[in-house]
């Protein structure tokens, strides 16, 4: 199996609207649509590609306990409301790769990607960010067009 191509870069500071959820990762599209409807209804301007955070390994965590988060970069702060949050991600060093193939095969990318980082002297610091071109592209882990993993050097 070919190793995923990895690029190291610095992800810029981001201000996002976010919506957390628990349960099957396959349901993240509904959360993303809800979040998009919320920012549109409030006149909040989207400023970048939507992305999702997947906090747990689905092979080690019960489906009902899986935590994920839909995020949409926005132009500026807004007043959080109910389950809709304002979150800031600082500028951070990341490793990037892309998944090719169906979402069901994302472990083909994630396994070698994360293992290569750990074996290469990096520490994983937080969940990976999976970026999508549009809200409707969100189909679950491994379906993003770009995967960014925040890292630090050991």
C-alpha positions in Angstrom: 0.0 0.0 0.0 1.4 3.4 -0.9 2.1 5.9 1.8 -0.1 9.0 1.7 1.6 12.1 0.5 2.2 14.5 3.4 2.8 18.2 3.4 3.8 20.3 6.5 2.5 23.8 6.8 1.0 26.3 9.2 -2.7 26.6 9.4 -3.9 30.2 10.0 -5.9 31.4 12.9 -9.6 30.6 12.4 -12.8 31.9 13.9 -15.6 29.4 13.4 -19.2 28.8 14.1 -19.4 25.3 15.4 -22.0 22.6 16.3 -20.9 19.5 18.4 -22.7 16.2 18.1 -22.5 12.7 19.6 -23.3 9.6 17.6 -22.6 8.0 14.3 -20.1 10.0 12.1 -22.3 9.3 9.1 -24.8 11.8 10.5 -22.4 14.8 10.5 -24.0 16.2 7.3 -27.2 17.0 9.2 -25.2 18.9 11.8 -23.4 20.8 9.1 -26.6 21.7 7.4 -28.1 23.0 10.7 -25.0 25.1 11.3 -25.1 26.6 7.8 -28.8 27.4 8.3 -28.0 29.1 11.6 -25.2 31.3 10.2 -27.3 32.2 7.2 -30.4 33.1 9.4 -28.2 35.4 11.5 -26.5 37.1 8.5 -23.1 35.7 9.6 -20.6 35.7 6.7 -18.8 32.5 5.9 -15.1 33.1 5.3 -13.7 29.7 4.3 -14.3 26.1 3.6 -16.4 24.1 6.1 -14.7 21.4 8.0 -15.4 18.7 10.5 -13.6 17.5 13.6 -13.7 13.8 14.5 -12.6 13.3 18.1 -12.7 9.5 18.4 -11.5 6.4 16.7 -14.6 4.6 15.5 -13.0 1.2 16.0 -12.4 1.9 19.7 -15.4 4.0 20.7 -19.1 2.9 20.7 -21.0 4.5 17.9 -23.4 6.4 20.3 -20.4 7.9 22.1 -18.5 9.2 19.0 -17.9 12.9 19.2 -17.7 15.1 16.1 -18.0 18.8 15.4 -19.2 20.7 12.3 -17.3 24.0 11.8 -17.7 26.9 9.4 -15.1 29.7 9.3 -16.8 33.1 9.7 -15.7 36.7 9.2 -16.1 37.8 12.7 -17.4 37.1 16.2 -21.1 36.6 16.8 -23.2 35.9 19.9 -23.3 32.1 20.6 -26.9 30.8 20.8 -28.0 27.5 22.3 -26.0 24.7 20.8 -24.3 27.0 18.3 -20.9 28.1 19.5 -18.1 30.5 18.5 -14.7 28.9 18.6 -11.2 30.2 17.8 -8.4 28.0 16.5 -4.9 29.6 16.9 -2.4 29.5 14.1 -0.8 26.0 14.3 1.6 23.7 12.6 -0.2 20.9 10.7 0.5 17.9 8.5 -1.8 17.7 5.5 -2.8 14.8 3.3 -5.7 13.9 1.0 -7.9 10.8 1.0 -8.7 9.2 -2.3 -11.5 6.7 -2.5 -14.8 6.2 -0.8 -15.3 7.4 2.8 -15.7 3.7 3.9 -12.0 3.3 3.2 -10.7 6.3 5.1 -8.6 4.0 7.4 -6.4 3.4 4.3 -5.3 7.0 4.6 -5.6 7.7 8.3 -3.7 4.7 9.6 -0.5 5.2 7.6 -0.8 9.1 7.8 -1.0 9.1 11.6 1.5 6.3 12.1 4.0 8.1 9.9 3.7 11.3 11.9 4.2 9.5 15.2 7.1 7.4 13.9 8.6 10.6 12.4 8.9 12.3 15.8 5.6 14.3 15.9 3.0 14.5 18.6 -0.7 14.6 17.6 -2.3 17.6 19.3 -6.1 17.5 18.9 -8.5 16.1 16.3 -7.9 16.1 12.6 -9.7 18.7 10.5 -11.4 17.4 7.3 -12.1 20.2 4.9 -14.9 20.1 2.3 -15.6 22.3 -0.8 -19.3 22.8 0.2 -21.6 21.9 3.1 -23.3 19.3 0.8 -19.9 17.5 0.3 -19.8 16.5 4.0 -20.3 12.7 4.1 -18.4 11.6 7.1 -14.8 10.8 8.0 -12.4 10.3 5.1 -14.7 12.1 2.7 -13.0 15.5 3.0 -10.9 16.9 0.2 -8.1 17.8 2.6 -7.1 16.4 6.0 -5.1 18.6 8.4 -3.7 17.1 11.6 -2.4 19.6 14.2 1.1 18.5 15.4 4.0 19.5 17.5 7.6 18.1 17.4 8.4 15.7 20.2 
